[in-house]
């Protein structure tokens, strides 16, 4: 991998600088999320563990035995919250799915590998408990944005029976990542996030999904906004190159979308991302 100076990495990875109107997006997410929680039945702050921020929100489907989407929020593993992302749940509900939105502890209090294991714990909790809430544990799928896209890919690569013997080997068989990050060496070289993330080479080796074996018997869809930096677009294609087209069945740079508007497109009827969401839960 070609190495650059810190200023170059900051230009490539500082999405808030690349999208000056990012606060408008965040405000929209908060407002529409509050509306979603008010308009739709939900169970908030359900504990999936005893550690920091180990809670999740559940938005049931209309019918029983519904497919389950675990949506993991972004924020460079160091910011944002599940409460900012309730707005995705109605879109999945319209597709007949139950939605789970987990929280995780934020760097620098924890490392990225520790966050990965929190998400493994959240998905394991979902498998063991979601049948009580109308979800089908045999149809659990994962989606995520940015750092959440990275975590979704790590979930796809998880060796479930090494984690717990009661879990099926192929617990999660489909995933969708929006603007995901698939290797962490470039992130480690990015000055504006490294003081929070405190990445080491060991962390990079443990938690770079593109460097891990491709999941078996699974399909993964990876998309980025065509208006994102060349590095985010490189990441988008890296995972297909690493895992192969048989596993990464979709790899697209979606026109007219930046790093933040891509999440909103997931909720827009008729958008390509809605089609991919439908494929995820079909």
N, C-alpha and C positions, 0 to 999 in steps of 0.2 A: 504494500500500500504506500503510495506516495505521501511523503511527509511535508507539511507546510509550517509556516510560522503561526504564532498564536493569533495574530490579527486576522489571518485568513480563516482560521477555524471559528473565531467569533463571528465573522461575517456570514459564514455558512450555517451556523447553528443558533444564532440569536434571533429566534423567530419574532420576538416582540419588536426588535429593531427593524426587522424585515417587513413587518405589518404594523405601521404606525397606528392604525385604527384598532389594534388588538383589544383595547379597553372596551370598545363598543361591543365587540364579540363577547367578552366576559360578562358585561352587563346584561346582554341579551340572554346568555346562558342562565344567569342567576334568575332573571325574571321569568323566563319560560319554564325553568325548573320549578320555581315556586308555584306557578300555575298548574304544572303537571301534578305536583303533590296534592294540590287542592282539588283538582278535577278528577283524579283517579285514585281508586283504592290502593293503599300502600302500607307496608309495614316498615317503619324506619328504625335505624340504629339497632338492628338485630345482631347480637354478638356471634361471631364465628370463632372467637378465641379470647384469650385473656390478655393479650399483648396490646401495645399502644395502637390506637386507631383500628383495632380489629373488630369492625362492625360493618354491616351492609344493609342496604335498602332493597326491599322486594316489592315489585309491582306485578300483581297476579294477572293472568290472562282471564278472558271471559269463560273459557271452558277448562275442564279438568284434563289432566294428562297432557298438558301443553309442552311444547318444546321450550327450553330454557336458554336464554342468552345472558351470559355474564359479561357485562360491559365494564372495562377497566379504564379509569380516567387517566389523562396525561398531566403534564406540569413539570417535566424533567425530574421526576421522582422526588421533587422538593417543594411542590406547591400544588394548589387547587384541592378539591374535595369532591366526594361523591355527591354532595348536595348541589354542586354546580352542574351536575350532569343528569339529573332526573329527566331533563327534557328529551332524552333519547327514548325513554320508556314507552310513551304513547305510540311512537312509530313501530316499535316491535310488537306492542299490544295489537295494533291494527293488522299485523301479520300473524296473529294468533299465538304469540309467544309471551311467556312470563319473563320478566327482566330482573336481574340481580345486579346491583351496582355496589361493589365493595370499596371500602376505604383501605388505606395502608399507612403505616408510619412513614414520615417524610425525612429525607436526608437534610442535614447531616446526622440526625439522631440515629439513623440506621444506614447500613450499606445497601447497595442495589441487590446483591445476592440475598440479603435478609428480606428485602421487599418481595423478591421472587418467591421465597418460601412462605411469606404471608399470603400471596395469591394462590399458591398451591393449597394452603390450609383453607382458604375461602372456597375454592372449588371443591375440595374434599368435603367440607361442611355442606355445600350445596348438594352434592351427590347423596349424602347420607340423610338429608332432611327435607329436600324440596318436594318429595312426594306428599308430605303433609300439607303443603301449600298449593297443590294443584299442578305441580311441575312433574315432568317425566324425567327421572334420573338417567334413563337410557338415551336421552336426547339433550345433552348439555353442550352448548356451543359457546365460544368465547369471541369477544370483539374488544377492540381498544384503540385509543388514539394516542399517537406520539409515544411518550414513555409507556402509556397503556398498550400501544401496539407492540412495543418490545415485550412487555409482560405477557401479552396474549401469545406471542410466538414462543416464549419460554414455557408457557402452559402447554402448548402443542407438543413441545419437545420433552415434557416431563415423563420420567419413568415412574408411573403411578404405583406399581406394586413394590418398588423399592422404597417408596414413601410409606405405604401402608398396605398390608396384605388383603384387607377387605375391599380394596378399590380395584376396579377392572383395569386391565392393561391399556385399553383404548377408551379411557373415560371421556375424553374430548376428541371428537373426530372431525370437527370443522371449526375454522377460525376466519376472522376478518380483521385486518389491521389497516388503520388509517394513519398514514404518515409515520409509520413505525421506524424504530432504530434497531438495527440487527447486528451491529458490532460496536463494541464500546471503546475500542482503542482510539478512534477519532474523537469520541466524546471526552475521553481522558485528556486529550491534547487541547481541549477547548477551555481557555482561561476563565471565561465568565461563569462556567458551571462547576469546574473542578474544585474550587474551595468549598462548595457545598457537598459535592458527591464524594470527594476524597477517594476516587477510584485508584486501585492498585492494579498491577498486571495480573495478580491472582483473581481479582474481581472480574477483569476483562475476560480472562480465560474461562471462568465459571459461567458468566452470564451474557455471552455473545451468542445469540441463537444461530446466527449464520455459521458459527464454528462448531456447532453441535450436530450430532447425527439427525438426519431428517426423520420426522415422525412417520411411523408405518401406518398404513390403513387410514390415512387422514388426508384432508384437503384444506388448503389455506389460501385465502385471497388477500392480496396486498395491493393497496392503492395509495397514491400520493396526489397532491394538487400539482398540476402542471406549472403553477406560478410559485412553487416552492423553490428553495435553493437547490443548486446542482447536487449538493451532498445528500439532501433528503431524497432526491430522485435516484441518486446512486444507491442509497440504502434500499429503496423500493425494489430495484432490480437485483440487488445483491442476494436477497433471500431466495428468489427464484433460481438464480444461478447456483446458489449453494445447495438448495434442497431439491431442485429439479422441477420441471414443468408437470410431472405426474402428481407431485404434492402441491406445489404452488400453481394452482390451476388458473388463477387470474393475477395479472401484474399490469396495472394501468396507471398512467399519469392523467388525471382527469382535468380537462381544460377549464380555465376560469376560476380555479379554486386555489386558495392559499392555505397556510397551515391551520388556520382557525375556521375559515368558512367551510372547510371540508367536513367538519363535524356537523354543521348545520345542514349540509346537503343530505346527510343521512336521513333527515326527517322530512325532506321535501318530496311530496308525491310525484311520481314519474321520473325522478332523477335516477341516473345510473346507479348511484349508491343504494337507492331503495330496491332496485332490482337485485343487487348483490346481497342486501339484507334478506330479501325473500329467498334467495338461493341458500343462504346460511341456515335458515330455519325450516326449509322445505322438507 
